[in-house]
Amino acid sequence: MKKEGPKNPKKAIIYYYIIALVVLLLLNALVFPRMMQRQVSEVTYNQFIADLDAGKVSAVEENESEGTITYMMKDENGRERLYRTALINDPGRVDRLLQASGPDGAAVQFGGVIPTQASPLMNLLVTVVFPVLLFVLVGQLLMRFMMKKMGGGNAMTFGKSNAKVYVEAQTGKTFADVAGQDEAKEALAEIVDFLHNPSKYNSIGATLPKGALLVGPPGTGKTLLAKAVAGEAHVPFFSISGSEFVEMFVGMGAARVRDLFKQAADKAPCIVFIDEIDTIGKSRDGAAGMGGNDEREQTLNQLLTEMDGFDGSKGVIILAATNRPETLDKALLRPGRFDRRIPVELPDLEGRAAILKVHAKKVMMDENVDFMAIARATSGASGAELANMINEAALLAVKQNRRIVRQEDLMEAVETVIAGYQRKNKVLSQREKRIVAYHEIGHALVAARQSDSAPVTKITIVPRTSGALGYTLQVPEEETNLLSREEAFNKIATFTGGRAAEELIFGSYTSGASNDIEQATRLARSMVTRLGMSAEFDMMALETVSGPYLSGDAALACSEGTAEKIDREVLAIIRSAHEKAAGILAENKEKLHELANFLMERETITGEEFMEILHRE
């Protein structure tokens, strides 16, 4: 069932202030009057007579209705104090008072002369200043309590956007800080040029696109690109996340959108950047009436309206970023709103090397570091992951009490990001160590004996925190963008090489091939359902992919009978690859023994050492 906040947030505020007012009135009736009274000490009647006869009393007042006598005299510190005693029937008291004298020899003042109220300044503080301060304090405490109950935020900023504003000197980012995204920078350079020279475009009647949507996987630098545009253009930069539009009350998101665009219009030319716009920009499919988020749709409708009402010639550019473009509403992507869609994809080989060099500028690096070798070993890594690898390498150097990062630190950092840290407390038995050694050499040997496989770079049987008891690292000599059927089949054969080695040497197999099985099955299924590499189904698409930039999950789009045929086809491919791997290992059984024994002795060997033993006669 749909949950909604109060329709009118101001009513909730009024209720809480009424409570604060009631509390204040109770205090005014019960507490404040006592605060306005001067402090009075209770004494006995005998003490009163003794003080009067001693000449200490300066003034006396009787109150028959209350049955008390109040008198004034100075204490041991010389300050005037009030004292109170019971009004006792004493016929000679009046004569005694008239005959008595005070501390200075003057007659004792008698009847209506003692001020029982506090000073005028104290009265002002108690009756005016203190109640106002208390009212404000109680109101603020109640409001904070209300905010916590209703999900946070600040109730005094209804309709105010939480956009962070950076002026040109505060962004600190330019296109020089962005590497590996040359195409995206080129597409955004036109926006920068328009903000620098708007007359050049206005003179020909051209208007800049109102919005540009940055689309790509997480960590590829979409937010960094937006800040770089602002830094290059030297204009204010508004940054806000899509989730910040919808926080507490219904209608608040729409109000914040209006406020954001009003601020942008006041500071034009400027750039407004909305990160994770899919939070509020999801397609409207009528789900609001069946428990959907009506508040999100109100926010989206307001965003569409504001973008329609914007004049592109004023220099207000709307940038947005998302890694779920398939979920965005079509009205948000039509011309006149987000006119341009700028892909920010994973960097290629040259891009990864450039990104590594940018982040390496902040680290003390050895002059002989080969960034291209690291780039080849990190195929598919995002810019954020590459930055993390540089930082991990620096931390490894510090652990070894070195001030310079070396090539081996970077390679270890790559392995740390891929497979996790080394588990030094994980001790394998000799039997398990032998099985893992043959398993990993099986992978490497099958890969090396196939022409369409990437060269082996490293083999290790040191356990990692990812759960791997060992792994074989393959780094292609050059980056490819196409995958042939032969290459895909050889990859599957390499995945099955570990299990085939266990079967050949031990006549049995273990659970160590679980990850290999998953990868082989995934690739074989893709060959059949998505890549058109099956003679049975030709070029028929049998799967649909959702969230290509995130999970990349695929769902079958076929009948149950076809699904059964797909399973048989996938099994045939994996079985054929498994048989191929077993045949390669049977032909190279002696080398399998020699390499496995060498790996057990060294625990970690390089690709050069592996190839030297493999080609040794």
N, C-alpha and C positions, 0 to 999 in steps of 0.2 A: 504494500500500500504506500502511496506517495506521501512523503512527509514534507510539510511546508512550514516555514517560519511565520511569525505574525505578519498579517497583511499590512498593518500600520505600525512600524517600529516606534513612532513618536508616542503612541498610547502606552507602550510598555515603559518608556522613559517616564512619562507622567505618573504612572502608578508607583514607580519606585521613589519619585520625588514626593509624592503624597505620603508615603510611608516615612520618609525622612522628616517631613513637616510634622507629622503626628509625634514622632520621637522628640522633636525639638519642643513642641508644646508641652509634652509631659515633663521634660527637663525644666522648662520655664516655670511650670507650676510647682514642682517638687524640689528642685535642686537650686535653681538660680536665686529664689528669695533668701535661702540660707546663706548663699555666697555673699549677698548684699548686706547681711547683718554683720556688725562688728563682733569680734570674739569676746565672750564674757565668761569669767571664771566663777564657779560656785563656791561660796564660803558660808560659815555659820554666823548666826546673829551675834554671838559673843565676839567673833573676829571682827565683825563690822564695828561694834562698840569700841573694841580695843584700838582699831585703826583711827576711829573718830576722835577718841580721847588723846591719841598720840599726835594728833595734828597732821596726819598724812592725807586725809580725805579733802578733795577740792570741790566736789559737787555730789549731790545726792538727789535721787528721784524715786518717788514711791508710785507703784502701780497697784491700786486697790483691786482692779478687775482680775489681774493675774496673781495678786497676793505676793508681790515681790518688791524688794528694795534694791535698786541699782546705784552703785556709787563709783566714783572715779578717783584713782590715786596713782601715783608713779611707782613702778616696780624698782627692784634693786639696780636696774640698768638705766634708770631715769626716764623710761618711757611710760606714757599714760596708758593705763589699763582699766578695763571695766570689771567690776565684781558684782555678784548678785547673791542676795540672801533672802530668807523668808520674811514676809511682813508680819511681825508679831505685835500683839496688843501691848504697847508700852506707852502709858500716858505721859511719861516724862521725856519721850523721844524728841518731840518738837522743840521743847525748851533746850534740850541738850544740843540740837542742831543749830539753834539760833545763837547759842553761846559759844559754840565751837569755832575754831579758826583753822585755816588750811596751812599747807607747808610754808607759804610765803607770808603768814600772819594775817591774810585777808579772811573775811568771813566766808564760811562754807556756802556755796550756791545750793539752793534747795528748791526742787520742783520744776520739771520741764526744761532742764538746762543741759541734759546729757544727750548728745547726738548718737542714737543707736544705729543709724544707717552708715554705710561705708562712704568714702570720699566721693565727690562728683566724678573724678576720673575713673574710680573703680566702678561706679554706677554705669558710666558710659561703656566701659569694657565689658561688663557683665550683661547689660541690657541690649547692646548693639553689636559690638565687635565680636564677642565670643559666640553669640547665637549665629551670626552670619558665617563665621569660620566653621562652626560645628555643622551647620546646614550643608555647606559645600563639601566638608569632609565626609559626612555620612552619605551624601549623594554620590560622591566618587567611589566610596567603598561598595555601595550597592550596585553602581554601574559596572564596576570591575567584576563583581560576583555574577552579574547578569551576562557579561561577556564570556566568562568561563563556561557558564551553563549553556550558552548558545553558540559555542564554537570559536571563541576568540574574536579578535578585531577590535576596533575602536568605534564605539557608538557615536562619538562626536564627529566622525568623518563619513557620514552616510553619503554615498555618491561620489566620494573622492577616490581617485585612482591611486594605487600604490606604486606607480611607475617611478623607477629610479632614473634621475636625470643626470647625465654626465655632460659637462661642457667639453669643448674640443681638447682642452689641456688635460682633462681627467681620463679620457678614454685610454690614452697611451698606446693605441694600437693603430697600425697602418697596414697596407698590403704587404710590406716587407716582413711583417710578423706572420704572414700566412703563406705556407708552402704546400706544394702538392695539389693545389686547386687552381691551376692556371685558367681553366675554362670558366669557372665560377667568378674568378677575379675579373676576367675580361668582360663578362656579362654585367658585372656590377660597376665597372669603370665608367660606363655610360651614365649611370646615375650620378656618380661623382662629378663628371664633366657637366652635367645639367645644373647641378647645384653651384658649380663654379661660374658657369657661363650660361645663365638661363636665357639671355637675350638672343644667343645664337640659335636656340631652338624656337623661341617665340617669334622671331622674325620670319621664319618659314611657315609658321602656323602649327608646329609640332608640339605636342604635350607629352610629358614624361609619363610612363605607366604609373598608375596610382600605387600599385603594390607589386612586390616581388616575393615569391614563395621559395624559400630554401628547403630543398628536400634531400634527405640522405640518411644513412645509418647513424646511430649514436656515436659521438666522438669524432666526427669528421670535420668539425670546425665551423658549424653553421653560426653559432653565436659569435665566434671570433671574427668571422667574415662581416657580420653586421656591425660590430664595433669598429672594424677596420674601415668600413665605408664612412662611418661618422668621423673617424680620425682623419681620413683623407680629405673629406669635404669641409672639415672645420666647422661643423654645425652641431647644435645640441642633439643629444641622443637619449630618447626615452626608451627604457627597457622594462618590460613587465611580462610576467608569466601568465599563460592562459588561465591557470587555476586561481590566480589572484582576483579575477573578476567575480567569481562566485564564492562567497565565504559564509554569509550569515543569513541575511534576510532576502525574501523574494523581491525582485525588482532592483536589488542593489547592484547586480552585475551590469544591467543596462545603464544605470546611473553612472557607474564608474567608466563605462565606455564613453558616454557623453562628456564626462569631465576630462578624460584623457585626450580626446580629439579637440576639446576646447583649449586645453593647455598647448597642444601641438600647434593649433592655429595662431595662438598668441606668440609663439616662439619661432614661427616659420621664418626662413627655411629650417627644417629639422628632419630627423629620422625617428620614426616610431617602430620599435622592434617588439613583436609579440612572440615569445618563445612558447613552444608546445601548443600551438594554436588549435590542435585537434581536441584539446580539452573543451573548448567552447564551440568549435567549428564542425562537430560531427554532423553527418547527414540527418536531416529531419525526415523521419520515416513514419510519423504519426504515432510514435510510441508514448507520447506524453499523455494521451488519453487512457493508456493502459499501464500506468505506473512509470512512465518515462519522466525525464527531468525537464519540467516546464520552465524552470528558471534558466537552464542552459539555453533553451530555445529563445527565450526572451533576450538573453544577452547576445546570441547570434543575430537575431533580427535587428537589434540596435546597431551592431557592428556593420551589418549590410547597409543599413540606412545611412550611417555616418560616412561610409566609404562612397556611397552614391552622391552625398552632398558635398564632397570635397572637390575643390578646384585644383587640378593637377599643376596648373601654372604657378601656384603659390609656393611650390617647393617643399611640400610635406610628403615625404616618402614613407610608405608603410611596408616594412619588411616583416616577414613571419617565417618561422621554422617549424618543421614537423618531420617525424620519421614514420608517420602513418598517413600518407597522402590519400590512400584509397578510402579512408573513412570521412574525408571532408565533404561538406555539402557542395553540390554542383553550383549553387548560386554564389558561393564564395569564390569560385574559380573562374567565373565567366569574365569576358573582357569588360573593363571598366572597374574591376575590383582588383583581384590579383591577376594582373595581365600576364606576368611572366612567371614561369616555373624554372628555377635554376637548380639543376642537380648538383649535389655536393657528395660525390661518391667516394668510395674507398680509394686511397691513392695508389697509383701504379708504382713500378720499380723506381723510376726517376723521382717521382713524388715522394716516396718513402725516404729515399736518400736525402732529398732536400729538407724534409721535415726533421730528420735526425740531426742534420747540420744546424738547423735553426735552434733546436732545443739544446744542442751541444755547446752553443755559444755561452751558456750560463754555467758550464761545467769545465773544470780543468781536464782537458783531454790530451792523450798522447798524440804526438804529431803523426805517428804511423798508423792511426786507426783507419780502417777501411770501412767507410760507411756503406759502400755499395754491397759489400759482403753481408753486412747486417740487414740491408734492405732486401737482398735476395732470400734471406732466411726468415723474413717476416711477411710473406705473402698473405694478403687478406687482413693485415693489421690496420687499425684506424690511427688517426693522428694522435688521439688521446692515449692509445696503447703504446705508440712509439715514444711519446713523452714519458710515459711510465717506465719504459725500458731504460731510457737514459737515466732517470732518477734511481732506478734499481741498481744500475751499474755503478753510479756514484756511491750509493750506500755500501755496495760490496767492496769498493776500494777503501772506504773509511774503515770497514770492519778489519781489513788487512793492514791498517795503519799506513796507507799510501795516500798521497795528495793528488795523484794523477790517475785517471781512468784509462785502462788499457783495453786492447781488443778482446782479451779473454773475459774481462768483466762484462763487456757488452754481450758476448755470446752466452755467458752464464745468465745474464738478465733476460735474454730472449727465451732461454729454456725455463727460467723461473716463471715468466708470464705464460708460457705455453703449457708447461707440465707441473708447475708449482716448485716449492723449495725442496732441496734434498732432505730426506728423512734419515738423519744420521743415527737415530735411535732404533730404526727399523732393521732388525738383523734377520737375514734369510738363512735357513738351514742349507747345508751343502746340497741336499737333494733339490730343494726349491731353486737355489741359485743355478744349478746345472740346467734345470728345466727352463728357467727364464733366459739363460744364455743361448740355448738351442732355439728357443722361440724367437728371440730378437735376430739372431744370425739367419734364421729361416726367412724373416722379412727381408733382410738386407741381401741375401743371396738370390732370392727370387727377383728382387728389384734390379740387381746388378746384371743378371743374365737376360733381362728383357731390354730391347732397344728403345722402347717408348716409356721408360721410367726415369724419374729424376735421380741423379747421382746420390749415393749415400754420403752423408757428411759426418755423422757421428752415431755411435752405438754405445749404449750404456745399460748396465743392470743395477744402477743405484736407484733405490725406490724414491718416489717423489710424493709430495703431499697431495697431489691430485688423485692418488690411489694407484698410479702406474708403478709396477715393479721394475720397469725398464722401458726403453723406447728406442726407436730407430729414427733418426732425423734425416730427411731427404730435402735437399735444396736444389731446385731446378736451375740450370745454367742460364736460362733466359725466361722471361715472363711471357706466357701465352694467354691469349684471350679466347681461343677456341679449343674445344675438347673433342677429339675424334673418338670413334667407337673403339678403335684399337687401344688408345690411351686409357679410356675408361675401363676396358676389360683388363688391361695389364695392372691398373690400380687395384682392381678387385682381387686379382691373382696375388698381388703383393700383400693385401690385407689377409688373405688366407694362408700366406707362407708360414706364419708362426704356428698355427694349428697343424699344418701339414708336417712341419719339422717335429713336433711332439709325437704325432702319429707314427712317423717314420722311425724315430730313435727309441721311443718308449713304448710303442704299441698301444698307447692310451692318450688321453688329452685331459687338460685341466680347464679351470674357469678363466685362465689368463687371456683368452681370446674374446672375451665378452665385448670389449670396445671395438675390436676388429670386425666382429660379426655385425654390429650395429652399422658401422661405416660401409661395409660391403653391401649390406642389404639396402641401405639408403641410396647408394649409388646405382645399384642394379635396378631398383624400382624407378629411379629417375630416368634411366636409360629406356625403360619400357613405357612409362606413363607421360613423360614430359619432353624427352630429347628425341623421340622418334627413332630409336636405335634398335627396334625390334621388327623382325620380318613378319611376325604375326599381326601386328597392329599398324605397321607402316608409319604414316605421319599423323596418326590420330592422337589428340590430346585427351588424356584420361584423368588428369588431376588439375585442380585449381589451387593456386598458391595465395595465401592470405598473409599480410604483414611481411612483405619481402625484406624490409629493412630491419625487422625485429626477429621474430621467431622463424619466419620462413616456413610455417606449417603448411602442409599440402593436404587437401581432401579429395578423395576419389569422386569423380563425376561420371559414373557409369553404372550399369546394372549389376546385380549380384552375379549373374552368369559371367559377365565380362571380368568382374573382380577375381573370380576363380581362375580364369585364364591368365590374368595378370600374375597371380601368385605362382602358377606353374611356370610361366615364362621367366620370372625373377629367379625361381629355384633352379631352372635350367642354366641360367647365366652363372650363378654362384657355383653350382656344381662343376660346370665346365672349367671355371677359373681355378677352383680347388684342385681339380685333377691336373691342370697345367702346372700349378705350384708343386704338387707332389712329384710330378715327373721331373721337374728341374732339380729338385732336391735329391731325388734318387740318383740322377746322373752326376751330381756333385757331392756325393755323400762323404768322401774323404775330406774335401775342403770344408764341409759342414762341421766335421769333428775337429779339424785343425783350428778353424776360426772360433768355434765355441770354447775350446780349451784356452785359447789365447785371451778371449774375452773374460772368462772366469778368473784368469790370473790377473788381468789388468783392470777389470770392472768397467772401464771406459776406454774406447779406442776411437781413433779418428777415421774419417773416410779414406785418407791416404794409406793408413796402416792396413785397413781392410782390403783395399784394392791391391796392395803390394802382396799380401799373403794369397789373395785369390788368384793372381796372375803368376805366382811363383811356381816353377816347374817341380 
